[in-house]
Amino acid sequence: MVDDTDGADAPTRRDYLRYGAVVGGSLVAGCSSDDGTGDGPGSTDAGTPTRTTDPTETASPTATETPTESAAEPRSYTATMPPVGELTLDEPPSSWVGSLGFAADVLTALGQADGAVGMADPGFWYTGFYDFLDGVSAPATDELTRFTTEERDTDLEVLYELDPDLLAVDPNPLIAIYGLDRSEARELRENVAPWFGNESRRKRFEGWTHWPVGEPYPYLSLPEYVPKYAALFGEEERGEALLDLYEPFVDDVRSRVPPESERRSLALVNGRYNPENRDGWVVYNPKSAVEKTWGKKQYRDLGVVDAFEGAYDGQSSVIVDYEGLLEYDPDVIIFNFGVTYRDFQGENYIRQQREVLADHPVGSQVTAVENGDLYVGGTPYQGPIINMFQTEMAAKQLYPDEFGPYPGYGQLSESEQLFDRERLADIVNGDI
């Protein structure tokens, strides 16, 4: 077995001069090689997310100053993120690349949106909710450079050209899906920028890699990312303020969910797949296989009743025809990725699917279609800002008697809002 933990790699001159990365004990935790297999079940602990560092980590995710620090010894910035371990920077990153939107939203919440220079695929970073926050903006995603190809390869040349200060990405999806070699991941870390990411959108599939630790690594809940990135960027105060707004909002919503017997049933339908419905409807399991994952967090927090419970046969989705949709007869249909596909390459896939259902003799009999309860759903690439808007959106779609009716995508009046937009905008803008 080839050793791939990099524990013995000598720091390069760039390591010292550019970002002074510290390879901590957590970087080499576990076995000394990566077998490249296994889906990494990680942590499945239930409960309310906290701000504490995962107990498997070896360093606190806070920026640190040594007791002997003086004016001649500037502050350093230290944080830990499994699987890449502890990272110490001499100064906060001024430029970064992200993956598919999650880290980008976290960093936007911490006032770092202007540092974005590229992403694995910028098209999956949904920035529309920022329009509802005064003074908050993000780079136009069509102006950000994509560093993966249509053939699902990682373009090293593009990353060298972008020359970011931070790769805010878990390298393992790039290794498992986008053709990145472990040696190339190491090369990028040494010659371009350190990696700092953890992919916890959903349960990691069989064949997931575990570079550089060599064994499955923990999942992180959405709030656990905030202090880690905040420490690395020197934004601890902003991170604390963000969580002081975010966590009570989620707790309040969860406390107000109606009793299960009074909850309307949900079908979470793919928002883009085959709008003409030649092949059927792709229905996702809205419940998370791993508690800490954030891709469907709003539905977990809202305790949804799944109309297709028991239909998935161990898979994450099922395909049904019109008759199958009517058989399970959901009270509400939410189109997953709807915020993205309501205006995608000039097409509104959500409107098309609504019309197809309403015009079909069987589809029109489904309770959700009869009552007009077909809604735009959220993107699974949701950091704290996007998740707050999407939790509010889903709460109104599913439980209007408790949270107020959903008036359609757009700005809500102040009386309809479930969280304080002004306070969120102030935090993002640095008015803490």
C-alpha positions as CSV (number, residue, x, y, z in Angstrom):
1,M,0.0,0.0,0.0
2,V,1.4,3.4,-1.0
3,D,1.8,5.9,1.8
4,D,-0.3,8.9,0.9
5,T,-0.8,10.8,4.2
6,D,2.0,13.3,3.4
7,G,3.1,13.3,7.0
8,A,6.8,13.3,6.0
9,D,6.5,15.9,3.3
10,A,9.1,18.7,3.8
11,P,7.6,22.2,3.7
12,T,8.5,24.0,0.5
13,R,9.9,27.5,0.3
14,R,6.4,28.7,-0.8
15,D,5.0,27.1,2.4
16,Y,7.1,29.4,4.6
17,L,7.0,32.5,2.5
18,R,3.4,32.5,1.4
19,Y,1.1,31.0,4.0
20,G,3.2,29.3,6.6
21,A,1.0,26.2,6.7
22,V,1.3,24.0,9.7
23,V,0.8,20.3,9.2
24,G,-0.8,19.3,12.5
25,G,-1.3,16.0,14.1
26,S,-4.9,15.9,12.8
27,L,-3.5,15.8,9.3
28,V,-1.9,12.4,9.8
29,A,-4.5,10.9,12.1
30,G,-5.5,7.4,11.3
31,C,-3.8,4.8,9.1
32,S,-0.9,5.9,7.0
33,S,-2.4,5.3,3.6
34,D,-5.6,5.9,1.7
35,D,-7.3,2.8,0.4
36,G,-9.6,5.0,-1.8
37,T,-12.7,3.0,-0.8
38,G,-15.6,3.3,1.6
39,D,-18.4,5.9,1.9
40,G,-17.1,7.3,5.2
41,P,-20.1,7.1,7.5
42,G,-18.5,9.6,9.9
43,S,-20.7,11.0,12.6
44,T,-24.4,10.4,12.8
45,D,-25.0,12.0,16.1
46,A,-28.4,13.7,16.4
47,G,-29.2,16.8,18.3
48,T,-28.8,20.6,18.0
49,P,-25.6,21.6,16.3
50,T,-23.1,23.3,18.6
51,R,-20.1,25.6,18.1
52,T,-17.7,23.2,19.6
53,T,-14.9,21.7,17.5
54,D,-15.3,18.0,16.6
55,P,-13.6,15.9,19.4
56,T,-11.5,14.1,16.8
57,E,-9.7,17.3,15.9
58,T,-6.5,18.4,17.4
59,A,-6.7,22.2,17.4
60,S,-9.2,24.8,18.3
61,P,-10.7,26.6,15.3
62,T,-9.8,30.1,16.6
63,A,-7.2,32.5,15.6
64,T,-4.4,32.5,18.1
65,E,-1.8,34.8,19.5
66,T,1.1,33.5,21.6
67,P,1.8,35.0,25.0
68,T,5.2,36.2,23.9
69,E,3.8,38.0,20.8
70,S,5.0,41.5,20.3
71,A,4.7,44.3,17.7
72,A,7.4,42.5,15.8
73,E,5.5,39.2,15.9
74,P,2.2,39.6,14.1
75,R,-0.9,37.5,14.8
76,S,-1.3,34.2,13.1
77,Y,-4.5,32.6,12.0
78,T,-5.1,28.9,12.9
79,A,-8.1,26.6,12.3
80,T,-8.6,22.9,11.9
81,M,-10.8,21.2,9.4
82,P,-11.1,17.4,8.8
83,P,-9.8,15.8,6.6
84,V,-7.0,18.4,5.8
85,G,-6.0,19.0,9.4
86,E,-4.7,22.1,11.1
87,L,-3.7,25.2,9.1
88,T,-1.9,28.3,10.3
89,L,-1.7,31.4,8.1
90,D,0.5,34.4,8.5
91,E,-2.4,36.6,7.2
92,P,-6.0,36.1,6.2
93,P,-6.5,34.9,2.6
94,S,-7.3,37.7,0.2
95,S,-8.4,35.4,-2.6
96,W,-10.0,31.9,-2.6
97,V,-11.7,29.3,-4.8
98,G,-14.7,27.3,-3.7
99,S,-16.5,24.2,-4.9
100,L,-20.3,24.3,-5.7
101,G,-21.6,27.1,-3.5
102,F,-21.6,26.0,0.1
103,A,-18.2,27.5,1.2
104,A,-18.9,30.5,-0.9
105,D,-22.0,31.2,1.1
106,V,-20.2,30.7,4.4
107,L,-17.5,33.1,3.3
108,T,-20.0,35.6,2.0
109,A,-21.7,35.6,5.4
110,L,-18.3,36.4,6.9
111,G,-17.8,39.4,4.5
112,Q,-15.4,37.6,2.2
113,A,-17.4,37.4,-1.0
114,D,-15.0,39.8,-2.9
115,G,-12.2,37.3,-2.5
116,A,-13.8,34.7,-4.8
117,V,-11.8,34.1,-8.0
118,G,-13.0,30.7,-9.1
119,M,-15.1,27.6,-8.3
120,A,-15.4,24.0,-9.3
121,D,-18.6,25.1,-11.0
122,P,-19.8,28.7,-10.3
123,G,-23.2,27.9,-11.8
124,F,-24.2,26.1,-8.6
125,W,-23.6,29.1,-6.4
126,Y,-27.0,30.6,-6.0
127,T,-26.7,34.3,-5.2
128,G,-30.3,35.5,-5.6
129,F,-31.0,35.7,-1.9
130,Y,-28.3,38.3,-1.5
131,D,-30.6,40.7,-3.4
132,F,-32.9,40.8,-0.4
133,L,-30.1,42.0,1.9
134,D,-29.2,45.7,1.8
135,G,-25.5,46.3,0.8
136,V,-24.8,42.6,0.4
137,S,-23.4,41.5,-3.0
138,A,-21.3,38.7,-4.5
139,P,-19.3,38.4,-7.7
140,A,-21.3,37.6,-10.8
141,T,-21.0,33.8,-11.1
142,D,-20.6,33.9,-14.8
143,E,-17.5,36.0,-14.3
144,L,-15.9,33.5,-12.0
145,T,-13.5,31.0,-13.5
146,R,-14.5,27.3,-13.5
147,F,-11.6,25.0,-12.6
148,T,-13.3,21.7,-13.6
149,T,-14.1,20.6,-17.1
150,E,-17.2,19.2,-18.8
151,E,-15.4,15.9,-18.9
152,R,-15.2,16.0,-15.1
153,D,-11.5,16.7,-14.8
154,T,-9.7,19.1,-12.5
155,D,-7.8,21.7,-14.5
156,L,-4.5,22.3,-12.7
157,E,-3.4,24.9,-15.1
158,V,-6.4,27.0,-14.3
159,L,-5.7,26.8,-10.6
160,Y,-2.1,27.8,-11.1
161,E,-3.3,30.8,-13.2
162,L,-5.9,31.8,-10.5
163,D,-3.2,31.5,-7.9
164,P,-5.6,31.9,-4.9
165,D,-4.5,32.2,-1.3
166,L,-6.9,29.4,-0.2
167,L,-8.5,26.4,-1.8
168,A,-11.8,26.4,0.2
169,V,-12.5,23.0,-1.0
170,D,-12.5,19.4,0.3
171,P,-10.0,17.7,-2.2
172,N,-11.7,14.3,-1.9
173,P,-14.7,15.0,-4.3
174,L,-12.2,16.3,-6.8
175,I,-10.2,13.0,-6.4
176,A,-13.3,10.8,-6.4
177,I,-15.2,12.6,-9.2
178,Y,-13.1,15.1,-11.0
179,G,-10.0,13.1,-11.8
180,L,-7.6,14.7,-9.4
181,D,-4.6,12.5,-8.4
182,R,-3.5,12.4,-4.9
183,S,0.0,13.6,-6.0
184,E,-1.7,16.5,-7.8
185,A,-3.6,17.4,-4.6
186,R,-0.3,17.4,-2.8
187,E,1.3,19.5,-5.6
188,L,-1.5,22.1,-5.4
189,R,-1.2,22.3,-1.7
190,E,2.6,22.9,-1.9
191,N,2.7,25.2,-5.0
192,V,-0.6,27.0,-5.1
193,A,-2.5,27.2,-1.8
194,P,-3.6,25.0,1.2
195,W,-6.8,23.0,1.1
196,F,-9.5,23.9,3.6
197,G,-12.9,22.2,3.2
198,N,-15.1,19.3,4.3
199,E,-17.7,17.9,1.9
200,S,-20.8,17.1,4.1
201,R,-23.7,17.9,1.8
202,R,-24.9,14.3,1.9
203,K,-23.8,10.8,2.8
204,R,-20.5,10.1,1.1
205,F,-20.8,7.4,-1.5
206,E,-19.0,4.1,-1.8
207,G,-15.6,4.8,-3.4
208,W,-15.2,8.1,-1.6
209,T,-11.5,8.8,-1.0
210,H,-10.0,10.0,2.3
211,W,-6.9,12.0,1.4
212,P,-4.8,12.8,3.3
213,V,-5.9,11.0,6.5
214,G,-6.3,7.6,5.0
215,E,-9.6,6.7,6.8
216,P,-13.2,8.1,7.0
217,Y,-13.3,11.5,8.5
218,P,-16.1,13.3,10.4
219,Y,-19.1,15.1,8.9
220,L,-19.6,18.7,10.0
221,S,-22.9,20.4,10.6
222,L,-23.5,23.7,9.0
223,P,-22.9,25.8,12.1
224,E,-19.6,24.0,12.7
225,Y,-18.0,25.5,9.6
226,V,-18.6,29.1,10.7
227,P,-16.0,29.4,13.5
228,K,-13.5,27.5,11.4
229,Y,-13.6,29.8,8.4
230,A,-14.0,32.8,10.8
231,A,-10.8,32.0,12.6
232,L,-8.8,31.5,9.3
233,F,-10.0,34.9,8.0
234,G,-9.7,36.7,11.4
235,E,-13.5,37.2,11.6
236,E,-14.3,35.6,14.9
237,E,-16.5,38.4,16.1
238,R,-18.5,38.4,12.9
239,G,-18.8,34.6,13.1
240,E,-20.1,34.8,16.6
241,A,-22.7,37.4,15.7
242,L,-23.8,35.3,12.7
243,L,-24.4,32.2,14.9
244,D,-26.1,34.4,17.5
245,L,-28.7,35.2,14.8
246,Y,-28.7,31.9,12.9
247,E,-29.1,29.3,15.7
248,P,-32.0,31.0,17.6
249,F,-33.8,31.3,14.3
250,V,-33.5,27.6,13.5
251,D,-34.4,26.7,17.1
252,D,-37.5,28.9,16.9
253,V,-38.7,27.4,13.6
254,R,-38.2,23.9,14.9
255,S,-40.1,24.6,18.1
256,R,-43.1,25.8,16.0
257,V,-43.5,22.9,13.7
258,P,-47.0,21.5,14.1
259,P,-47.6,18.0,15.6
260,E,-46.8,15.2,13.1
261,S,-50.5,14.4,12.6
262,E,-51.1,18.0,11.4
263,R,-48.2,18.2,9.0
264,R,-48.8,18.1,5.3
265,S,-47.0,15.4,3.3
266,L,-44.2,16.3,0.9
267,A,-42.9,15.0,-2.4
268,L,-39.4,16.5,-3.1
269,V,-39.2,16.4,-6.9
270,N,-36.2,17.0,-9.1
271,G,-36.5,20.6,-10.4
272,R,-34.8,20.0,-13.8
273,Y,-35.0,16.4,-14.8
274,N,-37.0,15.9,-17.9
275,P,-39.5,18.8,-17.7
276,E,-41.6,17.2,-20.5
277,N,-41.9,14.1,-18.2
278,R,-41.1,11.5,-20.9
279,D,-39.5,9.2,-18.3
280,G,-41.3,10.0,-15.1
281,W,-40.8,12.1,-12.0
282,V,-37.6,11.8,-9.9
283,V,-38.6,12.0,-6.2
284,Y,-35.9,12.5,-3.6
285,N,-36.0,11.2,0.0
286,P,-36.1,14.6,1.9
287,K,-34.7,13.0,5.0
288,S,-31.0,13.0,5.6
289,A,-29.1,9.7,5.8
290,V,-26.5,11.4,8.1
291,E,-27.7,13.8,10.7
292,K,-25.1,16.5,10.2
293,T,-25.3,16.8,6.4
294,W,-26.6,20.2,5.2
295,G,-28.0,19.5,1.7
296,K,-31.6,18.9,3.0
297,K,-31.2,20.6,6.3
298,Q,-34.3,22.7,6.1
299,Y,-36.5,19.6,5.6
300,R,-34.9,17.9,8.6
301,D,-35.4,20.9,10.8
302,L,-39.0,21.1,9.7
303,G,-39.7,17.5,10.5
304,V,-41.3,16.8,7.2
305,V,-43.7,14.0,6.6
306,D,-42.5,12.2,3.4
307,A,-45.3,11.1,1.1
308,F,-43.0,8.5,-0.4
309,E,-41.8,7.0,2.9
310,G,-40.8,3.4,2.3
311,A,-40.6,3.7,-1.5
312,Y,-36.9,4.3,-2.0
313,D,-35.6,0.7,-1.4
314,G,-32.4,2.0,0.1
315,Q,-31.7,4.6,-2.6
316,S,-31.8,8.3,-2.3
317,S,-34.6,8.7,-4.9
318,V,-37.2,6.9,-6.9
319,I,-38.7,7.5,-10.3
320,V,-42.5,7.3,-10.7
321,D,-45.0,7.9,-13.4
322,Y,-48.2,9.9,-13.1
323,E,-50.0,6.9,-11.6
324,G,-47.3,6.4,-9.1
325,L,-47.4,10.1,-8.1
326,L,-51.1,9.9,-7.6
327,E,-50.8,6.6,-5.6
328,Y,-48.6,8.3,-3.0
329,D,-50.6,11.6,-3.5
330,P,-48.5,14.2,-1.7
331,D,-50.2,17.3,-0.2
332,V,-47.2,19.5,-1.3
333,I,-44.7,19.2,-4.1
334,I,-41.5,21.1,-3.8
335,F,-39.1,21.2,-6.8
336,N,-35.6,20.6,-5.5
337,F,-33.0,23.1,-7.0
338,G,-36.1,25.2,-7.9
339,V,-34.4,28.5,-7.1
340,T,-31.7,27.6,-9.7
341,Y,-34.0,26.1,-12.3
342,R,-36.7,28.8,-12.3
343,D,-34.3,30.7,-14.6
344,F,-31.6,28.4,-16.0
345,Q,-30.1,29.1,-19.4
346,G,-33.2,31.0,-20.4
347,E,-35.6,28.3,-19.4
348,N,-38.0,28.1,-16.4
349,Y,-38.1,24.4,-15.7
350,I,-40.4,24.8,-12.7
351,R,-43.2,26.5,-14.7
352,Q,-42.9,23.8,-17.3
353,Q,-43.4,21.0,-14.8
354,R,-46.3,22.7,-13.1
355,E,-48.0,23.1,-16.5
356,V,-47.3,19.5,-17.5
357,L,-48.8,18.2,-14.2
358,A,-51.9,20.5,-14.4
359,D,-52.6,19.5,-18.0
360,H,-52.4,15.8,-17.5
361,P,-55.6,13.8,-16.7
362,V,-53.9,11.8,-14.0
363,G,-51.3,14.3,-12.8
364,S,-54.0,16.9,-12.3
365,Q,-55.7,14.6,-9.7
366,V,-52.8,14.7,-7.3
367,T,-53.7,16.7,-4.2
368,A,-50.8,19.0,-4.4
369,V,-51.7,19.8,-8.1
370,E,-55.4,20.2,-7.4
371,N,-54.7,22.7,-4.5
372,G,-51.9,24.5,-6.3
373,D,-49.3,23.6,-3.7
374,L,-46.4,23.2,-6.1
375,Y,-43.4,25.3,-5.0
376,V,-39.9,26.4,-5.9
377,G,-37.5,24.5,-3.6
378,G,-34.0,25.4,-2.5
379,T,-30.5,24.6,-3.6
380,P,-28.7,22.0,-1.5
381,Y,-25.5,24.1,-1.7
382,Q,-26.6,26.2,1.3
383,G,-24.5,28.0,3.8
384,P,-26.0,30.0,6.6
385,I,-27.4,32.8,4.5
386,I,-29.0,30.6,1.9
387,N,-30.3,28.2,4.5
388,M,-32.0,30.9,6.5
389,F,-34.0,32.0,3.4
390,Q,-34.7,28.4,2.4
391,T,-35.8,27.3,5.8
392,E,-38.2,30.3,5.9
393,M,-39.4,29.5,2.4
394,A,-40.1,25.8,3.2
395,A,-41.7,26.5,6.5
396,K,-44.3,28.7,4.8
397,Q,-44.8,26.2,1.9
398,L,-45.4,23.3,4.3
399,Y,-47.1,24.9,7.3
400,P,-48.8,28.1,6.3
401,D,-51.2,28.0,9.2
402,E,-48.2,28.4,11.6
403,F,-45.7,30.4,9.6
404,G,-47.9,32.3,7.2
405,P,-48.7,31.6,3.5
406,Y,-45.9,31.5,0.9
407,P,-46.6,34.3,-1.6
408,G,-44.1,33.0,-4.2
409,Y,-40.5,33.6,-4.7
410,G,-39.4,37.2,-4.0
411,Q,-39.1,39.8,-1.2
412,L,-41.4,39.3,1.7
413,S,-42.9,42.2,3.6
414,E,-41.4,42.7,7.1
415,S,-44.5,41.2,8.8
416,E,-44.1,38.0,6.7
417,Q,-40.4,37.5,7.5
418,L,-39.2,34.9,10.0
419,F,-35.8,36.4,10.6
420,D,-34.2,39.8,10.7
421,R,-32.9,40.8,7.3
422,E,-31.4,44.0,8.5
423,R,-29.5,42.3,11.3
424,L,-28.1,39.7,8.8
425,A,-27.1,42.4,6.4
426,D,-25.4,44.3,9.1
427,I,-23.3,41.2,10.1
428,V,-22.3,40.5,6.5
429,N,-21.4,44.1,6.0
430,G,-19.3,44.2,9.2
431,D,-21.6,46.4,11.2
432,I,-21.5,44.1,14.2
